[in-house]
Amino acid sequence: MLGLKLPTDPRWVNIVEKNIEEILIDHAYCEQKAASTAISLIVSFPEYTELVQEMTELVNEEMSHFKMVHDKIIENGWALGRDRKDDYVLALLKFFPKGGSRTTQLVHRLLYAALIEARSCERFRLLSEELEDKKLANFYRKLMISEAGHYTMFLNFARKYGDRKEVDEKWSQLLDFEAEIMKNLSNKETIHG
């Protein structure tokens, strides 16, 4: 359903199991960055009323997810800690060239967001199925469902605002590019790395 070309190496869950504190901290920051992305889309493209409305709802949802993850961190007696760079996102952002029309920039940002949400959804599914801690596994199952909705929303907006054929070609190319990135990841206790 997600269209990802290379699934996460299932051994990634073993890394996560040994580093629950680190994965939760990284996850909290991912939720915060997702909210920031939605705010940035509102600020950059205010003329797209439907997008602004959906992004406003998304900001609230992502911040509620941030709070849920942060509460899990606190429950365990940990602190949020500092943010880390996201090697996955940094590599992904190299795919599209800078510049272009406003519409092109919007479509590219929507495609990036769709792919990040799709990968998050895939990772959350893995955690929901493989984590030994069933309470945490159930937590990730609920978030997985939400991420799937975000992925389709971003992809549908890209198809709505861009030329459908061109957007689908770019999406396919981006999926191939992302598969290459993933060959060197799945070895860290991070949501995407």
N, C-alpha and C positions, 0 to 999 in steps of 0.2 A: 504494500500500500504506500509506503513512504518513498519508494523509488530509489533508495540508496543502492549504489553499485557494489559497495564492499561492507559487509556487516562487521560490527565490532568483534574483535577476538574475544571469545567467551572467557579467556583467562584474565581479562581485565577485571572481572568481578572478584577474583582472588586478591588482586591488588587493593581493590576497594575494601574488601572484608578486613584487611589488615590495617586500613587507614581510614576508618569511618569519620574520625574528626576532620581529616583533611578534605575528604569528599564533601562533607556537609558545608565546610567553610567555602570551598570552591563553588558549590552549588548555590549557596546564599548570594555570592557575588554574581553568578550567572543570572539569577532572578533580578537582581538590582540592575544589571546591564541591559536586560530585556526591557525593563521599565524605562531606562534611559533611552534606548533605541526608539521606543514608542513616542516618548516626549520629543526626541529629535525629529522624528517624522512629522509630528504636529507643527513644530517650529519651522521646519524647512518647507513644508508643503501645505500651508493652511488653506489654500484654495480648494483642496480636495475634501469636501465636507464629509462624505461618507467615511473616508479614511480617518479624518480627525475624530469622528465619533467613535469608530472602532478602536483607535489608538488610545482614546481617553479611557474606555473600558479596560483595555489591555493594561494600561499603567496601574489601575486599581488592582487588577487580578495578579499581575506580576509582583506588586508590592505585598499583596496578601500572601503569596507564595514565599516571598522573602521572609516575611514574619513567621510563617510556619516552619521554615528551615531554621531560622534563627532561634525559634523556640526549642527546636530539637537540640541545637547546639547548647543552649542554656540548660536544658533538661539533663544533659550529660556532664554539666559542670565545666564546660569549655567556654572560650570567648571567641568572638568572630575572627580576630586576627586580621592580618593585612591582606589586601587583594594581591593576586599574582597575575602575571601576564598569561594570556590564553593563546598558546602556540597554534592551536587549531584555527581560531578566528584570524589571527595575524597572517597565517598562511593563506587562508581563504580569501582575504581581502586583496590579495595580489592578482586575483583572476581577472577582474574587469579593469580596463584602463581608466585613469582619472579623466574627468571632464565629460564632455558631451552635453546634450540638451538637458533641460530640467526633467523632462519625461524619462530620458535614458537614465539619468542619475536616480530617479525615483524607482524605476523598474529594477535597476541593479541592487539598490538597497533592499527592496522587497524580496528579491531572489535570495540575497544573502540571509536575510532574516528567516525566510522559509526553510532554507537548508539547515541553519543552526537549530531551528525548532524541530526539524525532522530528525536530526542526529540526537538531539536531547531526548526526543520521544523514544527513539530506538534504544538509547542507553537506559532510560527509565524502565522500559519494558524488561530489559535484561536484569536490572536490579530487582524489579518486582518478581521475577521468576526464579532468580538464583540466590538472592541473599538469604543467609541462614536466619537472620533476625526477621521473623515474620511480620512484626509490627512495622519495621522499617520497609520491608518489602511491600506491604500494603500501602504505606505512605507513598512510595514511588509508583505504585499502580494508579493511584488517584491522579498524581501529577502527569503521568504518561498520557492519560485521556485528554487532559487539558492541552498538553503540548501538541497533540495530533490536530486539535482544532486550530491552534495558532499557525501551524505549518500550512494547512489548507487555506486559511484566511489570507496569509501573506502571498501565497502562490496565486490565489484567485484575484487579488488586487493587482498583482503584476500583469496578469493576463487581461484584466479589465482596462488598465491604463496604458499598456503597451500593445503593439501589434502581436496578436496571438501566435502566429507562426514564428515570428522572430523570438518572442519570449520563450516559446517551447524549445526552440533550438538552443538558446542561451542556457535554459534550465538543464537540458541534456548535457551540454558541454560542461556546465558547472558541476553536475553530478559526477562526470568522468574525472574532472580536476580534483574534486573532493575525495574520490576513491584513491587517487594517488597520494594525497595528503595522509589519508588514514593508514596507509601501509607503514608509515613511520610513527604512528601513534598507538594508543591502547596500552601504553606502558607506564602510565602515571595515575596517581589517585586524584584525577581531575575529571570533571564531567565530559569534557571533549578530548582531553589529551591522552 
